[in-house]
Amino acid sequence: MISISKESNPNYLCKIVQINEIKPHPNADRLNITTIEFQDVIIGKNLSEGDVVVYFPLECKINEDFLSFTNSFRDKTKNIDPEKVGFFEENRRVRAMRLRGEKSEGYVIPISELEGFTGQTGLSKYVGESFDTINNVLLLEKYVVKSKTVQEPSGGKKPKFNRIIENQFQFHNDTENFRRNTDKIKPQDVISITYKSHGSSGIMANVMVKKKLTWFVKTLKWLGIDVVDKEYDILIASRRVIKNKFIQDPKANNHFYSSDIWTHVVDKFNLRKIVPKGFTLYYEILGYTPEGGWIQKDYPYGNPVGNCSIEVYRITSTNSDGFVMELSTSEIGEFCKKVGLTSSHLFFQGRAIDWLLEQGYEDRSWDDGEWEETFLKALETKYTEKDCFKHPNSKVPEEGIVIRKEGLFSYEAYKIKSFRFLEKETKELDKGESDIESEN
């Protein structure tokens, strides 16, 4: 009945939850505030403690038919009942906003509305479940503004010979919102806390690929003679698209920027020569394009116009059999120092409880729920809602931090974004400015 689609993003799933606590809005008689997954959501007086609701996260786009059924559009002509008016614009986006001075970090609607829309009853039994699809209908997805300046694909067919070897190259997984995953970090876990710089993701992998064989070597292989049919080569990618010409992904020329900044930084920082065989580097590209355009508006990170820098936040080592190991945060720092690169700014590495003790909290046993709330609130107080310290002469908000749970065979990391940054991001989307990470 409810499910998660194959192309889903974990940060843009809705969830069936029960309202546990309601506080009055201090500046609005007809509004209340509830907290869902440590995120404040402004609600109407029609909801009470104990009610089951559907929670929609920030910057998701909700199904048009569902909003029409629930009479949620501001344009009354789009609603089933044209006498009723909501507050959703045509883009169907859940925005980060402040209502009468109080922040709202999502949208909720009674479970009865979803039951009426689907014709299903008994959905309250799914309390605690996250999903984006119900009865094969996509209920929400990430909101994306498509740029009008993105280069169109050059056309042509993909090569018949695909050089990619399964398990050698991996795109970076979407980093999940820590506020929705506070149970994943325990007091004794070894973690790192790093600064989340606001750039565009890049990947460079020196991994095993299929070797393009001559017809003679192909014949020898067909005859059963052992030939070398694999070799190490460089793969260059954005967050979602491999840029190498020999791959010829139809989206490979969709650079968003006026040039291919992903290949540009590989050449600029000599990555082809300094990255060992089997290593894959994941990094943020910061500053400006070679033509002087922004990588991310208002965030130069000390780069003069026309220049860029990179910050490495993840490194993997993959052997010829596809066995992957993760370098720890300290090992990433050591590697970058040795080869002349920069790693993400490190605030802390060690046990989670030790970080909390450093903040002045007492050393004692913690109940799970108490630990999760205390740890999250301490992180928010320490690291969010401030001006970006890398831009001392500007008032731009910092994006946030990344909390990584250290592990040799898996990469597990979560982000906390500043609400000030989310507000800024919302205003840019309001102006139709594109979501760079989504398009690349």
Summary of the structure (lengths in Angstrom):
residues: 440
radius of gyration: 24.2
end to end distance: 32.3
largest distance: 82.6
contacts: 1310
relative contact order: 0.14
helix: 23%
strand: 29%
